[in-house]
Amino acid sequence: MVNMPASHSLGSALGVMRPKWGWCVALGIGLIVCGVIALLSLVVATVVSVIWVGAMMIVAGVFEIVHGFQMTGWGRSILWVAIGGLYIIGGFFAVLNPLLASVVLTLILSIALIVAGIVRIVLGLQIKGGGHSWWIVLSGVLTLLFGFIVLAHWPLSSLYALGIILGVDLIQAGAGWLNLGFFLRRSAPAPA
């Protein structure tokens, strides 16, 4: 394999993407619209996100079981199959009862946000030099605050927290695709 300079491979990737700038813009608009719809119907968005997580768990469980049957050694094989079975059971639980599953997922999410916020604050305070460590601390404080807000309103927050996250994520992804599409449009060579 020939190593090409990063700028050359980036330029060729942009060259391939440039004619598709309109599709990038359309995808961006579509994602933003979906994000706004999700934010306007938080409970439905929460249910959809939990069902999506459940479906992914079922797929992952099937792959784990298949991998387990391909393992050599009986002990390892049983562990992989058991893990896959747990994934499938959890996935079916999430798909069949998404509102109850959202209660569990929201609790896990709030704890994870609190831990992530604390870790970011500690890392930001430990960075020496450079004036940007306060951004990391601020990010940690906001993450910690969001985690505490979700936890303080739990289990009621399980009806809307995942929907808010899904809606905001879709809007951010849409904005990214819009930005890429307009960048590709601006960087297109002028017609001769």
PyMOL commands that set and color helices and strands:
alter all, ss='L'
color gray80, all
select helices_A, chain A and resi 6-40+42-70+74-96+98-126+133-152+156-159+161-186
alter helices_A, ss='H'
color red, helices_A
deselect
rebuild
show_as cartoon
